[in-house]
Amino acid sequence: MRPEVAVRERAELGEGPTWDTAAGRLIWVDILSSRVHTFDPATGRRTVLDTGQHVGAAKPRSGGGLVVNLRDGVALYGADGAFSWLAHDPVPGRRGNDAAVAPDGALWIGTMRYDDAEGGGTLSRVAPDGTVTRTLVMSCSNGTGWSPDGSLMYHVDTPTRRIDVFDFDGELPYHRREFATIEEGAGFPDGLAVDAAGCVWVALWDGSALRRYTPDGALDRTVPLPVRRPTSCAFGGRELRDLYISTARAGLDAPHPLAGSLLVLPDAGQGLPQPAFPG
């Protein structure tokens, strides 16, 4: 499997690729540049939205527009571009990070401290009406995903080097345990995607690779990448068979020319359709 360049870009902290099924486009963010990017692989058309503050994630809404995990809370963009807060919760020194939409339509949002303080981050559930339920306290909440049948929830707290798995009752996770641990020297787990076979793909920050783990937690594939800091991945494109990979150049003295670009592994497997946020 050889990665190709989908979008050549110089994102400081590219993150959170998400396939927007209704629009046939990929959505991804550059957190530190406060930008939401879209890319239509069929036409090559791109758009860029400036959010005005650091944006950890952007997901499609069922009626059009976006839900975004910003520095100061969760906000909505309408199909016409109109902006409104869904859950405004500014905390000095904290920002939104990765996010994912659960099978029931709730948005799961992560936060972290700018100073990376231990225990300074959270994982919370945001209902379509804006009700926020905080479920976990951690350091750097990152990749979140669900098994094909929705009975399991996967989550990464990056500094722990662990991917954890929970039983999921349709709304809340419980019975947390270790799914896989990234060994020292191989990088840190960041964003993840679950494929139709129930395998978990994870991007390794400072590890220059993607890994795929089987549903029982066994490593069965490593895909080397030309960049040091891949950040996340998502299936998209025709029939959800292409795996898109966001990357970063932040903090690197001599980044690879492709650092910050959006990469793609064509025909990497079979992805799962991701629900849009109904709020």
N, C-alpha and C positions, 0 to 999 in steps of 0.2 A: 504494500500500500504506500503510494507516494503522494504527499500533499502537493496541491497546486494553489496558485494565488487566485482567490476569488475577487478581492478588492485590495488593490495596493494603496496603503494608507500609512500614516505616521501617528497613529493613536498613542497617546501617552499611556493610557490604561484601558485598552479595549476589553470589553467584557460582555457577558450575558447574551450570546446569540439566541434568537428565538424565531421559529418559523411561524409566520402569520398566514394561516391556511386560506382565509377568506380573500386576502389581498395578493397571495402568491408571492410573498417577499420575505426577506430575512430582516429582522430588527436586531440591532446591537448598539452598545453604548461605548463612548469614551468617557469614563468617569471623571477624570481630572480636567478634561476640556469642556465638561458640561454639555455634551452633545449626544443626541440620539441619531443614529444612522439607519437608513433602510437601503436595501439592495434587491432588485428584481433580477434574478439570474437569467430569466428568459429574454429580457430586453436590455439588460445592463443599466437600467435607470436607477439612479441613486438620489436620495434626499438627505438633508441634514437639518436637525432641529436643535436650536440653542435653548437649553432649559434655564439658564441664568444662575444655576447652582449645581454642585456636583450631583450626578445622577448615577445611582448604582445599578439600576435595571429598568427596562421598559418592556411592557407586554401589551399585546393587542386587546382591545375591548370588543365585546360581541356586537355592539352597535356602531363600531368604527371608532377611530381614535386610539389613545394609549392610556395605560395606567403606569405611573413612573414612581420609583422609589428614590426620593430626593434626599438631600442633606437634612431638610427640615420636616420630613414626613412623606406621606403618600399623596400624590396628586393625579388629576385626570386632565387629559387633553381630549376635547371633543373632535368629531370628524371634521369640524370647521376650524379647528385649532384653538377653540376657547379653553381657557385654563381655569381650574378650580381645585381647591384642596379637598381631599376625601378624609384624611386623618393628619391634621397639622400638629406636629409634636417636636418642635426644635429643642435640641439639647446641645449646649456649647461643647465643642470638641468631638462631636459624634456625627457620623453620616450614614446614609443608607448604603447597603451593599447589594449582594445578589438577591434575587427573588424568583418565585415560581408560582404558577397557578395550579392548585390541587384539582383532583377529579371533581370535587363538589363545587368548584368555581371560586373558592376562597383564594386570596393572594397571601402567600407566605413570604415575609420580608425579613432580611437580615440587616443588622447594623454592626458597626465597629467604631472604635475610637481612632482619631487621627494619629494619636501617639501609640497605637497598638497595645494599650494597657490590657493586662490580663483581666478577664471578666468584665470588660467594658462594652461587650456586644450583646445582642439579643436576637432571638428568633421569635417572630410573632405572626399570628394569623389575623388577616384583615378580611372581614366579611364584606360582601357586596354593599352593605349599607354603611360601611365605614367603621363598624365596631372592631376594636383591636383587642386581641387576647394574647398576652405575652406568655410564651410556653417555656423558653429556655434562656438561661444566661450563659454567655460564653465569651470568647475573645474576638474571633473574626468569623462570623456566620457567612458561609459560602454556599457551594452547590447543594441544591435540594431537588429531589425527584421521587417518583412513585413507581412501583412495580406495575406491570401491565394490568393486573386485576385490581389495583388500588389498595391492596391489603398491607403493603409495606411502604414505608417512607424512608428515603436515604438522605443523609445530611452530613456536611463537612464543616468542622471547626478547624480551620487550616493549621494553626500552630500545634495542634495535637497530633498531626500527621495521620489522623484516622478518618475513615468513612464509617459512620455509624448507621445502623438500621433500626427502625422502630416498627412495631405493629401499628397499624393505622385503622381507626374505627370509623372512618368516613369523614371525621372532622378533626380529631386530635390524635397525636402520636403517644404511644406508651411502650413500656418494656424496651428501653434503649439497650443496645449491645453493639459490640464491635463487629463490623462487616469486613474491613480490610485496613491494614496499616501500611503506610509508605515508609520503607526503611530509610534510615539516615543516609544522606548522600544522594538520594534519588529524586530530591525535590519535595515540594509540599502539595498536597491535594487542594485543588481550587474548585472550579465549576465542574458539573457532571451532567450526563444525559443517560437515560435508561432506554434501551432498544426493545424491539418487539419480542425478543427472546428472553427478556428480563435481565440481560447483561448490563453492567454499569460501566460506562466510559467516563474517565476522569482526566482532566488536564493537570499536568504536573508543573507548577510554578517553580522556576529554577531547575527544572528537570528535563527540559527540551523534549518532552514526549507526551503522548497520550497512552493510557492503559485501559484495557477492558478486563473486567472481572465477571466471572460467571455468577449465576444467582446464589451459589453456595460460597462465594467469596474467593474463589480460586483465580489467580492471574492466568489468563490464557492468551493475551496479546499485548505487545508493546509496539507503538508506532513512533519511531524517532521523528522529530521535527527540526527544521533548520533554525528555530528561534529558541532562546533560552527561557522565555516566560510566556508559554501558552496559558490562557486563563480560564477558558470554558469551551464547551462544544454543544452542538445541537443538530439534530437531523432536519433536513429540509430539502427543497427542490422537488422535482417530479417524483411522485410516489414515496417521498421521504426517505430516499436512499443515499443522499449525499450528506456527509458529516462536516459541518462548518465549525471552524475553530477561531476564536478570538485570541489576540496576542497583545503584549505590552512591551513598551520600551522604557518605561519609567524606572529610574534608578540605575540604569546601565550606562557605564562609561563609554563603551564601544558597541552599541547594539547592532545586531545583524541588519542588513538592508531591508529585510522583510519584517522586522520587529514592529509591531503596531498594525500590521496588515491583517486582513481576514483571509484565512486559508480554508481549503476544502479538500476532503478525501472523497473523491467520486466513488459511488457505489460501495460505500463502506459497510452497508448492512440495511436493515429495515427499521426505520424509526417509528415512534408512536406519535399520533396527532396530539398536539398540545391544546388544551382548552383555552378559550379566550375568557377574559375577566368580564363578568356580567354586570358589575357595579356601575 
